[in-house]
């Protein structure tokens, strides 16, 4: 193969530089929509209209009623790295606007036909700038700004070939608008495609906007989350485990009002659903995270779709614990609350939580509740928890006269040796008695072992050595206390190996090499590890399954009532340890429909 001739080093033309940079900022019409919506919201818009053609490939037009742009500044708005939102590194580190890089309009102008029409409140009329010709002319429009992007990627036809069908690109653009509408319920949004209105969301309170964008079904199948841990404020709605989906297509995260993707927080939320999801199901959730701007870096990627937290481990633990606590109450205890409680308001762009950081607060794990449960030093409490699977039949639970006083009602029968039937104020309750009792015993076992500061460690008579990568060695050196808290005494033996001198006493049969590597991988990624806890919980789940009441065991009515009362007070009792539902409600209306009553 002939070697190509060497070329001298030279500067690239400005237009080519802009086209190369545009690929990082704008990769499809949805990205153009996101950038233009960010600009409109930063301009103080109260109403935004999006017009699309060809799924956004032929036209993306965003109209707003914001502050507008002075005619003398219109040409400057199209220059690369020209922005009104930051002027110094200090402002970059505390940026509170949606945009700040000054790249979007320049990128769009380099790969499409772009025009800006804008008018300030004090101006007698608007001015229109055509990016390709640079011509500025008077125009008519109300105060605000309209940005039109036509024939996206016409200047880079190779990139245009990678776009999907118009329908697919339209779906991506609509998803961008939905997320913006969720973040800003105080702003009205309208979307048109090919002259037909696809959606309109008027300014509203947050619960109404949530229902308008995601539907009443999501609201009914989720529960509110509100928590504050140090400088971190969490609000939103998290889906019930039994409403989990086959795909992770409804997991929406906002950090300081900006919709982003973050593996760390997604991992934290998913970890909170451990032992509550069946199979490979994915939970649905909408989460708003407020944190002081100084503690999060939004300047990670040109598309501004990723962030990096200064103390990622603390954020992970705080989010995981907050979601766990929100999932803990059983649905039976939340029925009345869900009927009357409004959904939480989304966070404001500038949270009060920023104050501690500005006063010199330093991030640390101290403010985050540990995500790893710490068992007791011995397994004696476990044996005690297994000895009383149900209250003795000789101590009947007296049902109240009003079944509405107890969410799961009063037991009336047992069917097939598997299901317990109960009557409550809403109608009929059907309980899988083995699944329900399995969860009750499992939670007893976890409570019995979650009382010590560290997991009990079993010293090894002969230390265990394993080959390790440079990254694993660095992680072991950086997290010795976290490893000891998990019952692992790990030290560096050489440049390519580690030595393990103790293991978790609760896991005597675990593959020590694989266990250590998995724990180190978790520590490196999120600053904490649930590997040991998951392994311990699997052991407890097996013990609970064997201790739970079996199918075909005949229960007395007092025993059934005792089971119902424990379900009402046991955390996470809506599902068994494997994520299967433990009970179902059949309302009187549903029963009447089965028998055609009232028709």
C-alpha positions as CSV (number, residue, x, y, z in Angstrom):
1,X,0.0,0.0,0.0
2,X,1.4,3.3,-1.1
3,X,2.0,5.9,1.7
4,X,0.0,9.1,1.0
5,X,2.1,12.2,0.6
6,X,2.6,14.2,3.8
7,X,0.8,17.5,4.1
8,X,2.0,20.5,6.0
9,X,0.2,21.5,9.2
10,X,-2.2,24.3,8.6
11,X,-5.2,26.0,10.2
12,X,-8.6,24.8,9.1
13,X,-11.1,27.3,7.6
14,X,-13.6,28.7,10.1
15,X,-16.5,27.2,8.2
16,X,-15.0,23.7,8.3
17,X,-14.3,24.2,12.0
18,X,-17.9,25.1,12.7
19,X,-19.1,22.1,10.7
20,X,-16.9,19.8,12.6
21,X,-18.0,21.3,15.9
22,X,-21.7,21.2,14.8
23,X,-21.5,17.4,14.9
24,X,-20.9,17.5,18.6
25,X,-23.8,19.9,19.3
26,X,-26.4,19.0,16.7
27,X,-26.7,15.4,15.6
28,X,-30.4,15.3,14.7
29,X,-33.5,17.7,14.6
30,X,-34.3,16.9,18.2
31,X,-30.9,18.4,19.3
32,X,-31.8,21.6,17.4
33,X,-35.1,21.7,19.1
34,X,-33.4,21.3,22.5
35,X,-30.9,24.1,21.9
36,X,-33.6,26.5,20.7
37,X,-36.0,25.7,23.5
38,X,-33.1,26.3,26.0
39,X,-32.5,29.8,24.5
40,X,-36.2,30.6,24.6
41,X,-36.5,29.7,28.2
42,X,-33.3,31.6,29.1
43,X,-34.9,34.6,27.4
44,X,-37.8,34.5,29.9
45,X,-40.4,33.1,27.5
46,X,-43.9,32.4,28.9
47,X,-45.2,30.8,25.7
48,X,-43.2,28.8,23.2
49,X,-44.4,27.6,19.8
50,X,-42.5,24.9,17.9
51,X,-43.2,24.3,14.2
52,X,-41.7,21.3,12.4
53,X,-41.7,20.0,8.8
54,X,-40.4,16.7,7.6
55,X,-39.9,15.6,11.2
56,X,-37.7,18.6,11.8
57,X,-35.3,17.9,8.8
58,X,-37.0,20.4,6.5
59,X,-38.0,23.0,9.2
60,X,-37.5,23.6,12.9
61,X,-39.0,26.9,14.0
62,X,-39.2,28.1,17.6
63,X,-41.2,31.2,18.4
64,X,-41.1,32.7,21.9
65,X,-42.4,35.8,23.7
66,X,-39.1,36.4,25.6
67,X,-36.9,39.5,25.9
68,X,-35.7,39.5,22.3
69,X,-32.3,40.5,20.9
70,X,-31.1,44.0,20.0
71,X,-30.6,44.4,16.2
72,X,-27.0,45.4,16.7
73,X,-26.3,42.1,18.5
74,X,-28.0,39.8,16.0
75,X,-24.8,39.1,13.9
76,X,-22.9,38.5,17.2
77,X,-25.4,35.9,18.2
78,X,-24.3,33.7,15.2
79,X,-20.6,33.8,16.1
80,X,-19.0,30.8,17.8
81,X,-18.6,31.1,21.6
82,X,-20.6,34.3,21.7
83,X,-23.0,34.3,24.6
84,X,-24.7,36.7,27.1
85,X,-24.9,34.1,29.9
86,X,-21.4,33.9,31.2
87,X,-18.4,36.2,31.2
88,X,-15.8,34.5,33.5
89,X,-14.7,31.1,34.8
90,X,-16.4,31.8,38.1
91,X,-19.7,32.3,36.3
92,X,-19.2,29.1,34.4
93,X,-18.7,27.1,37.6
94,X,-22.0,28.6,39.0
95,X,-24.0,28.7,35.7
96,X,-27.7,28.7,36.3
97,X,-29.0,29.2,32.7
98,X,-29.9,26.4,30.4
99,X,-27.4,27.5,27.7
100,X,-24.0,29.0,28.2
101,X,-21.5,27.7,25.6
102,X,-22.5,30.0,22.7
103,X,-22.2,27.2,20.1
104,X,-25.8,26.2,19.1
105,X,-26.7,29.0,16.7
106,X,-23.3,29.0,15.1
107,X,-23.4,25.2,14.7
108,X,-26.9,25.4,13.1
109,X,-25.9,28.2,10.8
110,X,-23.0,26.1,9.5
111,X,-25.1,23.1,8.6
112,X,-28.5,24.6,7.7
113,X,-30.3,27.7,6.4
114,X,-30.9,29.8,9.6
115,X,-32.7,33.0,10.1
116,X,-33.4,35.0,13.3
117,X,-36.3,37.4,13.7
118,X,-36.3,39.3,17.0
119,X,-37.9,42.3,18.6
120,X,-37.3,43.8,22.1
121,X,-40.2,45.4,24.0
122,X,-38.9,48.9,23.4
123,X,-38.3,48.5,19.7
124,X,-40.9,49.8,17.1
125,X,-40.6,46.7,15.0
126,X,-38.6,43.5,14.6
127,X,-35.4,42.8,12.6
128,X,-34.6,39.7,10.6
129,X,-31.1,38.3,10.1
130,X,-30.4,35.7,7.4
131,X,-27.3,33.8,8.5
132,X,-26.0,32.8,5.1
133,X,-26.2,36.2,3.5
134,X,-25.7,38.3,6.7
135,X,-28.5,40.6,5.5
136,X,-30.5,42.4,8.2
137,X,-33.9,43.8,7.3
138,X,-37.0,45.1,9.2
139,X,-39.7,42.6,9.9
140,X,-43.0,42.3,11.7
141,X,-43.6,40.3,14.8
142,X,-44.6,40.9,18.5
143,X,-41.8,41.2,21.1
144,X,-39.8,38.0,21.3
145,X,-37.7,35.9,19.0
146,X,-38.3,33.4,16.2
147,X,-35.4,31.1,15.0
148,X,-36.0,29.2,11.8
149,X,-33.7,26.3,10.8
150,X,-34.4,25.0,7.3
151,X,-33.0,22.0,5.5
152,X,-30.9,20.6,8.3
153,X,-27.5,19.2,7.2
154,X,-27.9,20.4,3.6
155,X,-24.3,21.6,3.9
156,X,-23.1,18.2,5.2
157,X,-25.0,15.7,3.1
158,X,-23.1,12.7,4.5
159,X,-24.5,13.4,8.0
160,X,-28.0,13.8,6.6
161,X,-27.8,10.2,5.3
162,X,-27.6,9.0,9.0
163,X,-30.9,10.5,10.0
164,X,-33.9,8.2,10.5
165,X,-37.3,8.4,9.0
166,X,-39.4,11.6,9.4
167,X,-41.6,9.8,11.9
168,X,-38.7,8.7,14.0
169,X,-37.1,12.2,14.0
170,X,-40.5,13.7,14.9
171,X,-40.8,11.3,17.9
172,X,-37.4,12.4,19.2
173,X,-38.3,16.1,18.8
174,X,-41.6,15.5,20.6
175,X,-39.8,13.8,23.5
176,X,-37.5,16.8,23.8
177,X,-40.5,19.1,24.1
178,X,-42.2,16.9,26.7
179,X,-39.2,17.0,28.9
180,X,-39.0,20.8,28.7
181,X,-42.7,21.0,29.5
182,X,-42.2,18.8,32.6
183,X,-39.3,21.0,33.8
184,X,-41.2,24.3,33.2
185,X,-45.0,23.9,34.0
186,X,-45.2,27.7,34.2
187,X,-44.5,28.0,30.5
188,X,-47.0,27.2,27.8
189,X,-45.9,25.0,24.9
190,X,-47.5,24.3,21.5
191,X,-46.2,21.9,18.8
192,X,-47.2,21.9,15.1
193,X,-46.1,19.6,12.4
194,X,-46.8,20.1,8.7
195,X,-49.5,22.7,9.7
196,X,-51.3,20.3,12.1
197,X,-51.2,20.9,15.9
198,X,-49.8,17.8,17.7
199,X,-49.8,19.0,21.3
200,X,-50.5,22.0,23.4
201,X,-49.7,22.4,27.1
202,X,-50.9,25.6,28.7
203,X,-49.1,27.0,31.8
204,X,-50.4,25.1,34.8
205,X,-49.5,23.8,38.2
206,X,-47.1,20.9,38.4
207,X,-49.7,18.1,39.0
208,X,-51.7,19.2,36.1
209,X,-48.7,19.4,33.8
210,X,-47.5,15.9,34.9
211,X,-50.9,14.5,34.0
212,X,-51.0,16.4,30.7
213,X,-47.6,15.2,29.6
214,X,-47.3,11.7,31.0
215,X,-51.0,10.8,31.5
216,X,-53.1,10.0,34.5
217,X,-52.0,6.3,34.3
218,X,-48.4,7.2,35.3
219,X,-49.7,9.4,38.1
220,X,-51.9,6.6,39.4
221,X,-49.1,4.0,39.2
222,X,-46.5,6.2,41.0
223,X,-45.9,7.8,44.3
224,X,-44.4,11.2,45.3
225,X,-40.9,11.6,46.4
226,X,-39.6,14.5,48.4
227,X,-36.4,14.4,50.4
228,X,-33.5,16.6,51.4
229,X,-30.0,15.4,52.3
230,X,-27.5,18.0,53.0
231,X,-27.2,20.2,49.9
232,X,-29.2,17.8,47.8
233,X,-33.0,18.2,47.3
234,X,-35.0,15.5,45.6
235,X,-38.5,15.8,44.2
236,X,-40.6,13.9,41.7
237,X,-42.6,10.7,41.3
238,X,-41.4,7.1,41.3
239,X,-43.3,4.2,39.8
240,X,-44.8,1.4,41.9
241,X,-42.7,-1.8,41.5
242,X,-45.7,-3.7,40.1
243,X,-46.1,-1.0,37.4
244,X,-42.5,-1.6,36.1
245,X,-42.0,-1.7,32.3
246,X,-40.1,-4.0,30.0
247,X,-38.0,-1.0,28.7
248,X,-36.3,1.9,30.5
249,X,-38.2,4.4,28.4
250,X,-39.8,6.4,31.2
251,X,-36.8,7.4,33.4
252,X,-36.5,11.1,33.3
253,X,-33.8,13.0,35.3
254,X,-33.5,16.8,35.7
255,X,-30.5,18.3,37.5
256,X,-31.1,22.0,38.4
257,X,-33.9,22.1,35.8
258,X,-31.7,20.6,33.0
259,X,-32.8,17.3,31.5
260,X,-29.7,15.1,31.5
261,X,-28.5,11.5,31.4
262,X,-26.5,10.3,34.3
263,X,-25.4,6.7,34.9
264,X,-24.7,7.4,38.6
265,X,-28.2,8.5,39.5
266,X,-29.9,6.0,37.2
267,X,-27.8,3.2,39.0
268,X,-28.8,4.6,42.4
269,X,-32.5,4.6,41.6
270,X,-32.4,1.1,40.1
271,X,-30.5,-0.2,43.1
272,X,-33.3,1.2,45.4
273,X,-35.7,-1.2,43.6
274,X,-33.6,-4.3,44.5
275,X,-35.8,-7.3,45.5
276,X,-38.9,-5.5,44.3
277,X,-38.8,-6.0,40.6
278,X,-39.8,-9.2,38.8
279,X,-37.4,-10.4,36.1
280,X,-35.7,-7.7,34.1
281,X,-38.4,-5.1,34.5
282,X,-37.4,-1.4,34.6
283,X,-39.0,1.1,37.0
284,X,-40.6,4.3,35.7
285,X,-39.7,7.6,37.4
286,X,-39.4,11.3,37.0
287,X,-36.8,12.8,39.3
288,X,-35.8,16.5,39.9
289,X,-32.4,16.9,41.6
290,X,-31.5,20.3,43.1
291,X,-27.9,20.9,44.1
292,X,-25.7,24.0,44.5
293,X,-24.3,24.8,41.0
294,X,-20.8,24.7,42.5
295,X,-21.2,21.0,43.3
296,X,-22.1,19.9,39.8
297,X,-20.2,20.4,36.5
298,X,-22.6,20.9,33.6
299,X,-19.7,21.7,31.1
300,X,-19.0,18.0,30.4
301,X,-20.2,17.7,26.9
302,X,-21.1,20.2,24.1
303,X,-24.7,18.9,24.0
304,X,-25.0,19.7,27.8
305,X,-26.8,16.3,28.2
306,X,-24.4,15.0,30.9
307,X,-23.2,16.3,34.3
308,X,-20.5,15.3,36.7
309,X,-21.0,15.6,40.5
310,X,-18.1,16.7,42.7
311,X,-18.9,14.0,45.2
312,X,-20.6,11.3,43.2
313,X,-20.5,8.7,45.9
314,X,-22.4,10.9,48.3
315,X,-25.0,11.8,45.6
316,X,-25.5,8.1,44.7
317,X,-26.0,7.0,48.3
318,X,-28.4,9.9,49.1
319,X,-30.5,9.2,46.0
320,X,-30.7,5.5,46.6
321,X,-31.7,5.9,50.2
322,X,-34.3,8.5,49.5
323,X,-35.9,6.3,46.8
324,X,-35.8,3.3,49.1
325,X,-37.6,5.2,51.9
326,X,-40.2,6.4,49.4
327,X,-40.8,2.8,48.2
328,X,-40.9,1.3,51.7
329,X,-44.6,2.1,52.7
330,X,-47.0,-0.5,51.4
331,X,-49.7,0.6,49.0
332,X,-52.3,-0.4,51.5
333,X,-51.2,2.4,53.9
334,X,-51.0,4.9,51.0
335,X,-54.5,4.5,49.6
336,X,-56.0,7.4,51.5
337,X,-53.0,9.6,51.1
338,X,-52.7,9.1,47.3
339,X,-56.3,10.1,46.9
340,X,-55.8,13.5,48.4
341,X,-52.1,14.4,48.3
342,X,-51.0,16.6,45.5
343,X,-47.8,15.8,43.5
344,X,-44.7,17.7,44.6
345,X,-43.7,20.9,42.8
346,X,-40.6,20.7,40.6
347,X,-37.5,22.4,41.9
348,X,-36.6,26.0,41.0
349,X,-33.4,26.6,39.0
350,X,-31.7,28.3,41.9
351,X,-32.2,26.2,45.1
352,X,-31.7,27.4,48.6
353,X,-29.6,24.4,49.0
354,X,-26.8,26.2,47.3
355,X,-26.2,28.3,50.4
356,X,-24.2,25.8,52.4
357,X,-21.7,25.3,49.6
358,X,-21.1,29.0,49.1
359,X,-20.5,29.3,52.8
360,X,-17.5,27.0,52.5
361,X,-19.3,23.6,52.8
362,X,-17.1,20.8,51.6
363,X,-18.8,17.7,50.0
364,X,-18.3,14.5,51.9
365,X,-20.1,11.2,52.7
366,X,-21.2,12.6,56.0
367,X,-24.4,14.1,54.7
368,X,-25.6,11.0,52.8
369,X,-27.3,8.1,54.6
370,X,-25.3,5.0,53.8
371,X,-26.8,2.9,51.1
372,X,-25.3,-0.4,52.4
373,X,-27.2,-2.0,55.2
374,X,-25.0,-3.0,58.1
375,X,-25.9,-6.3,59.7
376,X,-25.5,-7.3,63.4
377,X,-22.3,-8.9,64.6
378,X,-23.9,-12.4,64.9
379,X,-26.7,-14.3,63.3
380,X,-28.6,-15.1,66.5
381,X,-31.3,-12.5,65.7
382,X,-31.9,-14.2,62.4
383,X,-32.7,-17.5,64.1
384,X,-35.2,-15.6,66.3
385,X,-36.8,-14.0,63.3
386,X,-37.4,-17.4,61.8
387,X,-39.0,-18.9,64.8
388,X,-42.3,-17.0,64.6
389,X,-43.6,-17.0,61.0
390,X,-47.2,-16.3,62.1
391,X,-48.8,-15.2,65.4
392,X,-50.2,-18.3,67.2
393,X,-53.8,-19.2,66.3
394,X,-54.7,-19.1,70.0
395,X,-54.3,-15.3,69.9
396,X,-57.0,-14.2,67.5
397,X,-56.8,-10.8,65.9
398,X,-60.2,-9.1,66.6
399,X,-61.4,-7.5,63.3
400,X,-62.9,-4.1,63.8
401,X,-66.6,-3.5,62.9
402,X,-65.5,-1.0,60.2
403,X,-63.3,-2.7,57.6
404,X,-62.3,0.7,56.3
405,X,-60.2,1.2,59.5
406,X,-57.8,-1.5,58.1
407,X,-56.7,-1.1,54.5
408,X,-56.5,-4.8,53.8
409,X,-59.8,-5.5,55.6
410,X,-61.0,-8.6,57.3
411,X,-60.2,-12.2,56.2
412,X,-63.3,-14.2,55.1
413,X,-61.9,-17.4,53.4
414,X,-59.0,-19.3,51.9
415,X,-59.1,-20.7,48.4
416,X,-57.1,-23.6,47.0
417,X,-54.7,-23.5,50.0
418,X,-53.0,-20.6,48.2
419,X,-55.0,-17.4,48.3
420,X,-56.6,-15.5,51.2
421,X,-59.8,-13.6,50.5
422,X,-60.5,-10.5,52.6
423,X,-63.2,-7.8,52.5
424,X,-62.3,-4.1,52.8
425,X,-64.2,-0.9,52.3
426,X,-63.4,-0.9,48.6
427,X,-64.4,-4.5,47.9
428,X,-62.4,-7.7,47.7
429,X,-58.7,-8.3,48.5
430,X,-57.0,-11.3,47.1
431,X,-53.7,-12.2,48.9
432,X,-51.0,-14.8,47.8
433,X,-50.3,-16.0,51.3
434,X,-46.9,-17.6,50.6
435,X,-45.6,-14.5,48.7
436,X,-46.9,-12.1,51.4
437,X,-45.5,-14.1,54.3
438,X,-42.2,-14.6,52.4
439,X,-41.8,-10.8,52.3
440,X,-42.8,-10.4,56.0
441,X,-40.2,-13.0,57.1
442,X,-37.6,-11.5,54.7
443,X,-38.0,-8.0,56.2
444,X,-37.8,-9.4,59.7
445,X,-34.5,-11.1,58.8
446,X,-33.1,-7.8,57.3
447,X,-34.2,-5.9,60.4
448,X,-32.5,-8.5,62.6
449,X,-29.2,-8.1,60.8
450,X,-29.2,-4.4,60.1
451,X,-28.0,-3.1,63.5
452,X,-24.2,-3.1,63.5
453,X,-21.8,-0.5,62.0
454,X,-19.9,-3.0,59.9
455,X,-20.6,-6.4,58.4
456,X,-19.1,-9.1,60.6
457,X,-15.7,-10.2,59.1
458,X,-14.3,-13.7,59.2
459,X,-10.5,-13.7,59.3
460,X,-8.9,-16.1,56.8
461,X,-6.4,-18.7,58.2
462,X,-4.6,-18.5,54.8
463,X,-4.7,-15.1,53.1
464,X,-6.2,-15.1,49.6
465,X,-4.3,-13.5,46.8
466,X,-5.6,-12.5,43.4
467,X,-4.3,-10.8,40.3
468,X,-5.5,-7.2,39.9
469,X,-5.4,-4.4,37.4
470,X,-3.9,-1.0,38.1
471,X,-7.4,0.4,38.4
472,X,-8.4,-2.2,40.9
473,X,-5.3,-1.6,43.0
474,X,-5.9,2.1,43.0
475,X,-9.5,1.6,44.1
476,X,-8.5,-0.7,46.9
477,X,-5.9,1.9,48.1
478,X,-8.5,4.7,47.9
479,X,-11.4,2.9,49.8
480,X,-9.9,0.8,52.6
481,X,-12.6,1.8,55.2
482,X,-15.4,1.1,52.8
483,X,-14.0,-2.4,52.2
484,X,-13.6,-3.1,55.9
485,X,-17.2,-2.0,56.4
486,X,-18.2,-4.8,54.0
487,X,-16.2,-7.3,55.9
488,X,-13.3,-7.3,53.5
489,X,-9.7,-6.7,54.5
490,X,-7.9,-6.0,51.2
491,X,-4.3,-4.8,50.8
492,X,-1.9,-4.3,48.0
493,X,0.6,-7.2,47.8
494,X,2.5,-6.2,44.7
495,X,2.2,-4.1,41.5
496,X,-0.2,-6.6,40.0
497,X,-1.9,-8.4,42.9
498,X,-4.0,-7.9,46.0
499,X,-4.2,-9.9,49.3
500,X,-7.5,-10.5,51.1
501,X,-7.2,-11.3,54.9
502,X,-10.9,-11.4,55.8
503,X,-14.2,-12.0,54.1
504,X,-17.9,-11.3,55.1
505,X,-19.0,-13.9,57.6
506,X,-22.4,-14.0,56.1
507,X,-21.0,-15.2,52.8
508,X,-18.7,-18.2,53.6
509,X,-19.3,-19.9,50.3
510,X,-18.9,-16.9,47.9
511,X,-16.2,-16.9,45.3
512,X,-13.8,-14.5,47.0
513,X,-12.0,-13.4,43.9
514,X,-15.2,-12.6,42.0
515,X,-16.6,-10.9,45.1
516,X,-13.6,-8.6,45.6
517,X,-13.6,-7.7,41.9
518,X,-17.3,-6.9,41.8
519,X,-17.0,-4.7,45.0
520,X,-14.0,-2.8,43.6
521,X,-15.9,-2.2,40.3
522,X,-18.8,-0.7,42.2
523,X,-16.6,1.4,44.4
524,X,-14.8,2.8,41.3
525,X,-18.0,3.6,39.5
526,X,-20.3,5.0,42.2
527,X,-18.2,5.3,45.3
528,X,-20.1,2.6,47.2
529,X,-21.0,-1.1,46.8
530,X,-24.1,-3.2,47.2
531,X,-22.5,-6.4,46.0
532,X,-22.1,-7.8,49.5
533,X,-25.5,-6.6,50.6
534,X,-27.2,-8.2,47.5
535,X,-25.4,-11.5,48.2
536,X,-26.4,-11.4,51.8
537,X,-30.0,-10.5,50.9
538,X,-30.2,-13.4,48.4
539,X,-29.2,-15.7,51.3
540,X,-31.9,-14.1,53.6
541,X,-34.4,-14.4,50.8
542,X,-33.7,-18.1,50.5
543,X,-34.1,-18.5,54.2
544,X,-37.4,-16.5,54.1
545,X,-38.8,-18.6,51.3
546,X,-38.2,-21.8,53.3
547,X,-39.6,-20.3,56.5
548,X,-42.7,-18.8,54.9
549,X,-46.1,-20.5,55.1
550,X,-46.4,-23.1,52.3
551,X,-49.2,-23.7,49.8
552,X,-52.0,-26.0,51.0
553,X,-51.5,-25.1,54.6
554,X,-54.9,-24.4,56.1
555,X,-55.0,-21.2,58.0
556,X,-57.6,-20.2,60.5
557,X,-59.4,-16.9,60.2
558,X,-57.4,-15.4,63.1
559,X,-54.1,-16.5,61.3
560,X,-55.3,-14.9,58.1
561,X,-56.2,-11.7,59.9
562,X,-52.8,-11.7,61.6
563,X,-51.1,-12.0,58.1
564,X,-53.1,-9.1,56.8
565,X,-52.2,-6.9,59.8
566,X,-48.5,-7.7,59.3
567,X,-48.7,-6.9,55.7
568,X,-50.1,-3.5,56.5
569,X,-47.1,-2.6,58.7
570,X,-44.3,-4.4,56.8
571,X,-42.2,-2.3,54.4
572,X,-42.3,-3.2,50.7
573,X,-45.1,-5.8,51.4
574,X,-46.7,-5.1,48.0
575,X,-44.3,-7.5,46.4
576,X,-42.4,-10.6,47.4
577,X,-38.7,-10.9,47.4
578,X,-38.7,-11.9,43.7
579,X,-40.9,-8.9,42.6
580,X,-44.2,-10.8,42.3
581,X,-47.3,-9.0,43.6
582,X,-48.5,-10.2,47.0
583,X,-52.1,-8.8,46.8
584,X,-54.6,-7.3,44.5
585,X,-57.7,-5.2,45.0
586,X,-61.0,-5.9,43.2
587,X,-63.4,-3.0,43.7
588,X,-67.1,-3.3,44.0
589,X,-67.4,-1.5,40.7
590,X,-65.3,-4.2,39.0
591,X,-67.3,-6.9,40.7
592,X,-70.6,-5.3,39.5
593,X,-69.3,-5.1,36.0
594,X,-68.5,-8.9,36.0
595,X,-72.1,-9.6,36.8
596,X,-73.6,-6.8,34.7
597,X,-75.3,-5.2,37.7
598,X,-76.9,-1.9,36.9
599,X,-77.1,-2.5,33.2
